[in-house]
Amino acid sequence: MNTDTTTTNATPELAKESVFFQSNHEDLKNRPTVRGYDFNQGVDFSKLFETYKTIGYQASAVGEAIDEINRMISWRLVDEPLKEGEDDDEERKVTRCKIFLGYTSNLVSSGVREIIRYLVQHSMVDVIVSTAGGVEEDFIKCLAPTYMGEFHLEGEKLRRKGLNRIGNLLVPNDNYCKFEDWIMPILDQMVEEQKTKGTVWTPSRVINRLGKEINHEDSIYYWAWKNDIPVYSPALTDGSIGDMMYFHSYNTPGLVLDIISDIRAINNHAVYSKKSGMIILGGGVIKHHICNANLFRNGADYSVFVNTGNEFDGSDSGARPDEAVSWGKIKLDAKPVKVYSEASIVFPILVAETFAKTFKKKSPEELKLNKRSIFD
């Protein structure tokens, strides 16, 4: 039996109602329209990156990250209302947001190292957190170069040639031999100073000393030492530095690293900041270490995450900023941004459109006012 009662060629009302369901334009009020850059205007990179916000997808996230970083750069205490009993003095005009920068070791292995060095050289960031590899690779590059390779090179053949692969980069094993020759006498000195002067070595103090000893303007940590920028690495032994400390412990035993002093120091950088901003490239220990320090001030005011991690596995590395809000690591009213991208693509753009574009040399008074002792 035919149950189809349609006897005309008219479009079924149900189909029309389903396909042409009416939208309410009020729901889109104040939302920008999608539009990309018109190259008929010529090649203007600033205007190109300005259009990123309305291109969509991760381009929009990059555009929002540029805005967020510029907010943390431009903020001054004078922007805030005076509290009761507070004077509107000159200090309010130069008291700025404390910027925490975190990055993983692969970025220092890559050419992103030079971009990070630029930021540190000009005191554009205030606190650094990196992995052991992110520390040692900087020093090793002062001793010998890293080379371009390919992702597909066979591990067995590279091992037989004494070549270590980091993605599509190659590091000769001889580089680490040079690193050993350089660092062992310094570790000897550290043990001696621990015994004779009572020096308490923390990971940050070790990195500071190594930055002084390398005495090389290509080095991130040379500039961190020179500009009194603290560098924290809670897993400092998880890399070639740890390997060297292992071998050194048999030849000259006794070196002790105090990690508790460092956790107190980085937490206090957050606690005593008037405003706090986080720029975190990658995940793992560097991401959590910065976020957790900002928990102690009830969250960072500004945040930009750049990584390829996803949240479905429950990892902190892949977690969106909103998860950090739930822990009190980012403030409730903040506008954090996560860019789902590999950082070597994105970070040069972020720096070009923020720090480099707005660069203004800071006065000694401003630098002094916005610093804490790197060892307190």
N, C-alpha and C positions, 0 to 999 in steps of 0.2 A: 504493500500500500504506500502511495506517495504522500509523505507528510509535509512536503514543501508547499506552503499555501501561497507562495509568491506567484502572482498572475500577471504582474506588469514588469516593465523594464526599468522602473524607477529605482534609484540607489537606496538600499536598505537604510533606514534611519539609524539603526544600531551601529552600522559601519561608519556612517557620517559622524555620529556623536563620538565614536571611539577615536577616529583619526583626527578630527578637527576639534578636539577638546579645547575649550577656551582657556587661555592664560590671562592672568591679571597683571597688567603692566606696572601696577603699584608695587608688585613684588620685586621688580627690577629697578626701582627708583634709586638713584645715586650710584648705581653700579656702572663702571666704565665699559665701553664697548670694545670688542676684540679688534685690534688693528696692529699691524706690523710696520716695519720701517720701509719707507719708499726710497729706493736707491736712485730714483730720478732726482733726488735732492743732492746727490753726490755722496761721497764717503765721509761721514762725520760720526766717529765712533761714540762720542758722548751722546749724540742724539739717537744713535742706534741702540745703545744700552738703556737709554731712557724709555725706549719703546718696549723693552723686554717685559715690563709689567703688564702690558696689554697683548703680548703675543700668545700667552697661555702656557700651560704645562710647566716644565722646569725653568723655562725662560722667565716666567712670571715670578717664580721663587727667587731667581737670581736678582731680579729687579727689586723685590721686597727686601732681600738681604742687603743690597746696596743702601736702601733707605734706612734699614735698622742700624747698620754700622755707622752711617753718617749721623744718626741720632746719638749714638754713644760717643762719637768724636766731638760733636758740637755742644753737648750738654755742659752747662756750668752751674754751680750752686746758686748763682745770682738769678737763674731761671726759676728758682723755687721761692714760694712766699717766705717771708721772714717769720721765724718762730718767736714766741714771746721772750723778750729779754735779749734777742740776738741783734747785733749791730750789722748794718749794711756796709761792710768795709771792703777794702780792695781784695782781700783774700777770697771773698765770694766770687769775684770775677775770674779768678784763675784756679779755683778748686773744681776739678773735672772728674769725669767718670773714670773709675779704675778698670782697665781693660785686661782681661785674662785671655791669653792665646794658648791654645793647645793643639798639638799636631803629632802624628805618628811618624815612625822612623822612615818609612818609605818616601815621605815627602822631602826629607833632608837628603836622602839618596838621590832624589830627582833634582831638577832645576828649580823647584819651588824653594829650595834652600836659599837662593840668592834673594828671593822676594821676602822671605822671613828675615834674612840678614838686614835688608833695607829697613824694615820696620824697627828692628832692635837698634840699629845704628843711629836712628833718629828719635829714639825714645818714644815711639808711637804706641807701644804696648807697655804694660806695667808689670805683669806677672806671666811667666811662661811655665807650661807643663809639657814635658815630652817623655818619650820612652828612652831606654838605654841606647837603642839604635839611633834615635833622633839626636842623641848627644855625640856618640862616638863617630858617626858617619861625618859629622861636621869637621871634627878634628882630622879624621883620616883623609878627607878631601884637601886639607891643607898640606898633607904629606905626599899624596899621590892622587891621580885623577880616577874618576869612575867613567866608564865607557858605554856608549850606546850598543845594544845588542838586539835580539828579537825574542819575542815570547816563546817561539816554537823551538828554540835551541835545546838539544837533548841533554838532560841532566848528567847522564853517564859520561858522555864525551867531555862535557865541561868540567866534571870532577877530575877526570884524568889529566886535564890541562891546567888544573889549579885555578879555574875561573868560577866565581860565584855569581849566580843570576838573581837579580831582584827585578821581577817582571821582565821588561825588555832592556834592563841595564846590566852591565857586567862589572864586577869588582875583582881584580886579580888578588889571589891569596897573598901575594907579596905586600899588598897594601896593609894587611893586618900584621905582617911581620914588622913593617915600618912603624906601625902604631905601637906594637910591643916595645920596640927599641926606644920610642919616645916616652911612653908612659911609665915604664918600670922605674927609672930614676926618680920620677915625681912621686910615685907611691912610696919609695924609700924615704923621701923627704917627709912625707905625711906621717909615716910611722915614727920617724925621729921627732917631729914636732909634737906628736901625740904624747910621746914619752917625756920629752924635756920641757915642753911648754904647757902641757895639759890641753892641747887643742882638741876640741870635740868636733869630729868630722861628721857632717851630715851629707846626704847626697847633694844638696844645694851648695854647700861649702866646697865640696869636691869639684863640682862643675865650675864654680866661680874660680877656683884655683887653676883648673885646667885651661879656662879661658884666658887667664893671665899668662900662663906658661906658653900657650900656643903663639901669642903675640903676632897674630896674622889678621889683617883687615878683611879677609874673605870670610872669616869665621863668625858665625852667629854669636858664639859664646865669648869671643874676644870682646865684642861690643856689649854683651850683657855684663861682663866684668867691668868694662870701662864706664858704662852708664848706670851701674848699680841696679841692674834689673835681675831679680831673683829667678832662678830656673829650678823647678822642682821635678824630680824623677823618682817616684816612689818605688819603681822596679829597676833601679839603676844597675843591679847585678844581672839583669836578664838580657845579656848581649855580650859583645866583645869586651867591654869594660869588666863585666863579671868574670869572663874567662881570664883576663889579665890579673884580676884580684885573686882568683883561684890559684894560678901559678905562683903569684907573688906571695901568697900565704905560706908556701912551702919554703921559699927562699928567705923571706923576712916576715915571719908571722907577727900578728899583733894588731893589725889595722882593724878598727871598729867603726862601723857606721851607725849613727843615731838617727833613726827615722822619726822618732816622736817629736823631736824639736822641729822638724820640717812640717809635720802635720799641724803643729801649733802655729807655725809661721804663716803657712798658706791660709789657714782658717782665719787668722787675724787680719790678713790682707782684705778678706771679704768683710769681716765683722766691722772694721773701722772705715770702710769706704762709704762715701756719701752716696754714690751711685756705682753700680757694678754692671759691666758688660762682659759677655762670654763669646769668643769666636773659637769654635772647636772643629778642627779638620780631622775627620776619622772618628774612631770609637775606642772601646776598650778602657784601659786604666786612665788615659789622659782625659777622656770625656767625663768619667765618673768623678775623678779627683777634683776637677774644677767645679762641676755641678755640686758635689757634696760640700765643698768649702762654702759655696753660696747658700747652702741650706742654713748656715749659721747666722745669716742676716735675713732669713725668711725669703730668700730668692733673689736671683739676679734681675736687674731692671731691663736689660737688653740681652738678646741671645741670638746667635746664628750658628746652626749646625750644618756642616757639609759632609755627607757620607753616602755610601751606597747601601747601608743596612736597612733591613725591613723589620717591623715589630712583631711579626707573626711567631717568632721563636722565643719571644719574651726577653730578648737580650737588651741590656742597657745600650749597647752599641747602636742597635737599630731603632731604639725607642724614639717616638716623636717628642717634640718639646712639651706637648700637653701632659705626657706622663711625668716629666720633671715638675710640672706645675702641681701635680697631685702630691708630690713629695715635699713641696715647699722649696724646691731648688730654683724655680723661676717664679717671679711674682704673679699674683692673680690677675693684675691688670696689664701685664706685659704683652707685647706683640711679637713673640719669638718666631723665627723662620727656620725651616729645615729645607735645604736644597738636596735633592736626591741626585747626586752626581759625584764623579771622581774628582777629587779636589784639584788636581793639576790642571784641569780644564777651567774650573770656576774661580779659584783663588786669585790668579793674576788679574782677572776682570774686576773682582771685588776690590782689590787693592788699588787698581788704576782709577776706579770711579769713587774712591773714598779717601784713604790715607794720602795717596800720591797727589790727587787733585786738590785736596784742601790743606796740603802741607804748609805749616808755618812753624818756624823754629821756636822752641819754647825757651823762655828766659830761665836763668838759673834759679830765680825765686819760685817760679812755677814748678820747675822740676823738683826742687827741695820740698815744697809744700805738699806735693802729691806722692811722696815716697815714704815708706817705712824702712827702717834698717833691714837689710836683706837677711840678717841672721837673728832677728828678734821675732 
